[in-house]
Amino acid sequence: MIDDPILKRRKDESLKDYEFRICDNKDKYGLSWDSVAEILNSERGETWGESKYRKWYVAFKDGIEYTAKKNINSNEILNELELKKIELLEERKKLQTVRTEYNKIAREKSRRDLLFEYVREGFERLDEIEPVVKLSYSNPEQEHLLSFGDIHFGKQFKSLNNVYSEEITYNRMDSIIADTVKYLDKNNISYLNVLNLADSIEGMTLRISQMQSLQSGFVDQVIKFSRYYAKWIRELSKYTYVNLHHLEQSNHTELRPFNSSRSEYPAEDMERIIGMYIQDTLQGHDRININLHKGGIAEFDLLGYNFIALHGHQLKGKRNAIKDLSFHRRKFYDYCFVGHWHNLDISTIGEGLTNNIQTIQVPSVMGSDDYADQLLSGAKAGALITTFTKDKGLTDIHNIILN
């Protein structure tokens, strides 16, 4: 087709005149826009698509027709055409930006999914063990919730009133089981809700100073803790039915690639891998039910009361947490459980029909460190068992002290 003499550029014909002639006589020459692009790309040595020439022709012809009608001078013609070119360039840049962002998102998602697939392939299912206590659900009027968080496994330090290491973490988690079993036996409880408020590992992406207190690297922290955590849950299930809520988002466990800021990549959180590990390795255990909460916020119902739980780093203030969360999620909450601040604090912020509206701040398994000593805000390491009674709400608080 290009060999047709009429489609070739004449010696006395400028490139712009030639392009306009081919575009303007497209139908006369029996050409499609794809054919126009092929002919003009051959002359220019380019690889542009047909939309490039089609849009240029429309803009150029508009300028000529406008000039003919208004008889405007040559400077105004050039300005009009330049504006058209700028508009086309802006549209092209918008499209390039959208494509770049889409490819970035697709690449990140594929990489994350592949990582989780590789990790999941290495999971080994834990066999069930012989229960110690036979279960009998004797009190439908009450629910019990064991809550803990801020374990910070992998951190090692000695502060004013506290010493911490991986071995001490194991001992404290074992102590939680021992104390909980005594409480279960004393109160004849065979069904226990359990809440892990995250920051299960220390991580190593928040600040350079973290490196000085790490006993294990990031990956080793995840592997070691996940294995222990699964066995810890299985051990607890010897004595009670375990209904576990595991949060999959916190500040210490998140990854911050490319020098990104806090929560810029919320899906990149190693707490999710820990949750996947316990869910897969304990799958099929009759006494264990695991609820994973990917968005970093757990919602559940006990005795008709609405509970919400989150690590706490997302909040701007604890006092207004229930009000803010209720507003944003369009749901009324009776109780809000948070961690992050490493000390026990129970605030009553209002009154419901049969209960107090309360924010319950759970102590940390780690306890106070040098940073807490500097702020004069240390608190004992601990966990919490709360009892909720039908038509009364929170009726009992059992504080577990771990150091």
CORPEUR-V111919 format. One line per field, one symbol per residue. burial: # if it has 24 or more other C-alpha atoms within 12 Angstrom, else .. A space follows every 10 residues. Layout:
# CORPEUR-V111919
burial=???
This chain:
# CORPEUR-V111919
burial=......###. .......### ####.#.... ..#.###### .......... .######.## #.##...... ......#..# #......#.. .......... .......... .....#..#. ..#..#.... .......... .######### #######... .#####.### .######.## #.##....## ########## #####....# ..#######. ########## ########## ########## ######.... .##.###### ########## ###.#.#### ########## .##.###### #####..##. ###.#..... .######### ######.... ....###### ########## .......### #########. .###..#### ###
